[in-house]
Amino acid sequence: MVEIIGPPGVGKTSVYEALCARWRPGAKWIYLEAVAWQMQSSGGIMDYVRMQLHRFSGKLLKRSLPVDFGLRFSKKHQALADHCWQLISDNATVPDLRFRAAYFLFQDFCRYQAINEESKGRLCLIHEGLLQKSFLLGGVADDAEGVLDAYLGWVPKPQAIFYLNTTNTDLILKRLRSRRKTIAQHKGKSDDELLLDINQWQHLLDQIATYMQQQGVPVYQLDATLPVVENVRIAERFLQQLYKEQAAVTTEVGQVVAT
């Protein structure tokens, strides 16, 4: 699994969707929505036509995942599931928001388990994953080190991270203001308040990236000031490099076992 992270407004979704639009069935990597599509595909001509139309449209072909995936993930990662619910319960003052957060979090559990079971050993691209969950920002407000370290210790580690960011926070602010849809945490906030949020997000994600690097997870930096198409080219090179490294490790392990 390769997760894209970055502060809200930095352009993660644009890079992710543009990268996914370049995917082909023979590629050495896949993305989450394609995994879900292939799980429910009959392999017939109509499924093929739908997938072709999906590629030409540039839109992700989203399909829901069975809840059994989330239940299996929760059982396998019980400490993480309990910790997440505790964070949501302790930090959500509005019950409706708490249950909404729990719903989206459970969707992530389904997504991660589907990748684990159905990606068939391919690198799988995901964004807005468990490293990016917005509830973490509130969860680490009072005890940054303790809460964050506990959470990251239980989250399944990705094979790599694409970290999309820029020091030009005014650019991120401009993108936030130009969004068609404003996310709940940004509604009614002034520019100064949004800039503070951006800085907090960047600090949090810097901590996450440092922690993962210390655990041996490669973190590839993407510059948010570059055009989307350029970041897609860079990300594709990173994916090719990761695949070669993964193939080399698999070959080496096979040789050791054979010996």
N, C-alpha and C positions, 0 to 999 in steps of 0.2 A: 504494500500500500504506500502510495506517495501522496502526502497531504499538502494542500496549498493553504497557507496562512497569511494573515496580514490584517491591518486595522480596517474597520468598516470604511467604505468609500475609496479604498486604494485601487480597486479595479480587479479583485480576485475573480468575480463571476465572469467578467468580460474575457479574461485570459483563459479561464477554465473552459468556457463554452467555445471559444475560438480554437482551443487546443483539441477539444472533443470533436469539433467539426472536421478536423483533419484525420481523425481515426479511421482505419480500415480494418476489416475482419482479420486480415493476415498480419496485423501489427503485433509486435512483441509486448505491447502494453494494451490496457483496456481502461475504460472508465465505468463508474458505478452504474449509470443509467443503461449502458450497453450490457452489463452483467445481468441486470434485472430483465432487460428485453430478451436476452438469449435464454434465460431461465424459462420464460413463458412462450417462447417461439416454437411453433410446430414444425418449422423448417420448410413450410410450403411456399408456393409462389407469392401468395398474398403477404406473408410476413416479409419476404424479400423485398417486395414492392414498397411496403410501409417503411422499411429500413432505408431504402434508397431515397424516398421522399423526405424522410427525416434528415438525411445527410444534406440534401440540396436546400432544405428550408433553413438549416443552421440552428434549429431549435432542438433542445434535448427531448428525447422520447421517454417521458417519465412513466414508470409503472410502479404500483405499490408492491411492497414485499410482505409475505405472510408473517403474522405476528410470532409464529413459532421461532423465527430467526432471532427475534429479540429476547424471547424466553430462554433460548439456548445460550445466548450471549450473557444474559443476566446470571444464569446458573453457573456458567464457566468463570465469570468475573463478578462474583457475589460481592466482594469487598468494594469494587468500583461502583456497582449498582447501589449499594447501601450508602456509600459516601456521597454519590450524586444526589440521592433523594434527601439526604441530610442537609446538603448545601442549599438545595432548592427550598426545603421546609424552613430552614433557619433564616434565609435571606429574603424570601418573598413575603411582603406584607399584604399583598392582595391575593386571595385564594385562587381567583380565576387565572392570574398570571402564573401562579405556581403550577397549576394543573396543565396549563398550556406549555410551560417549560418542560414538564415531565413528559408530555406527549411527544414533543420534538426530540427530547433526549432518547426516548424509547425508539423512535424512528432511527436514530443514529445507531442504537444497539442492533437493530435489524440490518442496517446497512453494513456495519462492520462484520456481522456474522455471515451475511451473503457474500461479501468479498472473500472471507476466509474459506467458505465452502465452495463457491462457484467460480472464482476467477481462474481456476485451473493453473495455478502457479505463475500467472502473468502479473507484471506490475500493474496495479490498479490505481488510477487517479481519483482522488476525492477532494472536495472542498466543503467548507463549513462542517468539518468533522469535530471530533471530540477535543482536539487541541484549540479549536476556535470558539467553543461555546461561550456565549455572551454572559451566562450566569456566573462564570468564573470571575468576571470583573468585580462583581459585588461580593463574591465569595472570598476573594483574597484581600478585601479592603482593610480588615483589621489584623489579620495574621497571615501576611503574604507568604512567608517562608514555609510555615507549617502546613497550611491548606494546599498551596500549590505543589509542594514536594509530595504530599500524600496523594494528591490527585494524579500527578504525572507518574508516580510509582505504580499506579494501578492501570493506567491507560495502556492498551496495546501499542507498542512502539511501531511507528511506520518504518518502512525501509529507507525513506528519505523524506525531506521536507522542502517544498518550494516556498521561500519567504519573500513575498511581494511587499515592498515598502519603499519609502523615500523620506529624506530629511525635510523635504519641502512640505510642511504641514498645511500651508496655505493652498497647495494644489489639492490635497485630500479634502480640505474644507470646501473648496469650490466644487468638487465632484459630489460631495454630500448634498450641497445646496441645489445641484442640478438634477438630482435623482427625481424620477417621477413619483416614486413611492418612498415616503419617509418611514424609517423603522421606529418602533414605539419609543425606544430609549432616547431618540433625538428630537422628538416632537416638542415644540415650544422652547427650544434652547437657543440662546444667543450664540453668536460666532465665538465669543470667548469661552463659553461653556463647551461648545463643540471641540474647540482646540484643546481644551483640558482633557476631554474624553479621548481625543486622538493620542495625546501624549501618554495618557494612562494605558491605552491599548498597546502602544508601541513599547512601553516599559514592560508590560506583562508579556508580550510576545517575544521580546528580547530575552527575558528570563527563560521562557519555554525553549527557545532556540538554543540557548546556552546549555540548559539542562540536557536536551536531547543530544547535542554534540558531545557532551561529556559521557553519554551512554553509548557513543559510537554511531549515532544516527547522522548521516551527512545532511547538512543544511545548505541548500543552493539559494543564493540571493538573486532575486529578480528586481530590476529597477523600475519602479512605477512611473517614472518620468518618460520612459521609452514608449513608443507606440505598441499597441497590443500585438500586432503582427511580429514585431521584433522579439518581444518576450516569448511568444509562442515558438519562434525558431530556436531561441536559447533553451527553452524548456524541453523541446524535442531532442536537442543535443544531449541534455542532461539525462533524459529517459534512455537514449541509446547507450550512453556511458554506463548507466545503472544496469541495463540489461546485460552488457558485456561483462561487467564485474560480477553480476549474479551468476551468469553462465560459467565464468571462470571458477568461482567458488564451488558450484555444483559439480563441475568436472573434477576439481581437486579432491572434494569429499568422496566422490565415486572411486577415484583412484586409491585413496587411503583405505576405503572399505574393501575394495578388491584385493589389496595387498594383505 
